[in-house]
Amino acid sequence: MKAATEILLKENLKSLNLSHMSANLASLVRQARENGSSHEEFLLALSEVELQMRAENRLKRKLREAKFPLLKTLEQFDYSSAVTTDRE
């Protein structure tokens, strides 16, 4: 891809709020050339990067907005101190 074309494309992607596509453009263009991917496959890979990053950012934002006092995984949970109930 020509340098001028790449610069304009990155600016356009940023203007469209597709910043992750812009950030990953060069590496995905290189991969597409190496793999001989079609235009459709290239666009699919580029859009999947944007969607994946947005999903990750959405999860991070929701966790931050929830204001949990402490994040723990199930592996970190102390089952010995948990209150149990009798099953009848």
Number of C-alpha atoms within 10 A of each C-alpha: 9 6 8 9 10 14 13 11 14 20 15 14 17 15 11 10 11 17 18 19 22 21 15 14 19 14 10 17 17 12 13 17 11 9 9 11 14 11 10 9 12 18 16 11 17 19 14 14 18 17 15 12 14 15 12 10 12 12 12 12 11 10 12 10 9 9 9 9 6 5 8 9 6 7 7 8 10 8 10 7 7 8 6 8 6 4 4 3
